[in-house]
């Protein structure tokens, strides 16, 4: 999603029937609210048919037949969901069925279309083991922001924004403000203070915990920086509230989700280990949240970190 305006173009990933029933109405709602252009993408991850059937000359025809059948089936389902949502959006005209893994197909389409947003259905467990490969891959590599829709679409009245005072969380705050302005919503800004382990340096060599004033100083510094950041932010009249809590970030976020309609958060922390930790926080929230989550990505920073 762009930072100061609503999304102009979104790629919508569709897979199972249960997922489509949630993500399609939510995408159509964005179109109704903001005029967002939608492109619905379904990835068909086909096996190597020449290895299965031993006839490489027939492979292309068989793949095309599979794609065509999937397109017709999905088109019919999308049109029914569109009618139920009371929308006149031409989903058939904006449906693409193509070969490849979901993460690769969605990333490629988002790059080619210069998309602002990638929308997915709920995180789904598959089989005995669940590594969340598609969600995790997109969270790491998507060229735009990522929206997860785990529930039916509702009015957006209260937005929760967890911040770690990094540049990424500042972008999340800007995005939440923009959405709040367009939806007449209020914003809750959450900062989770995690007591540093070093303050409890109990070990065989140092059996006594560190002094409490060290923890108090760190906590006070974090609270003051949080308050300065919010006081300096241009809210443009948006109603807002601040919460400073002592909790693990994932626990603190999920604790407040029942009072909100959307979570907007960054995907990386300051640098180094913090970046990895907040990336894991975003993924954990994706897996467990019962309300929509919008993850704000900064691909330019990813390229700098990789170079």
Buried (B, 14 or more C-beta within 10 A) or exposed (E): BBBEEBBBBBBBBBBEEEBBBBBBBBBBBBBEBBEBBBBBBBBBEBEEBEEEEEEEEEBEEBBEEBBEEBBEEBBEBBBEBBEEBEBEBEBBEBBBBBBBBBBBBBBBBBBEBEBBBBBBBBBBEEEEEEEBEBBBBBBBBBBBBBBBBBEEBEEBEBBBBBBBBBEBBBBBBBBBBBBBBEBEBBBBBBBBBBEEEEBBEEEEEEEEEBEEEBBEEBBEEBBEEBEEBBEEBEBEEBEBEBBBBEBEBBEBBBBBBEEBBBBBBBBBBBEEEEBEBBBBBBBBBBBBBEBBBBBBBBEEBBEEEEE
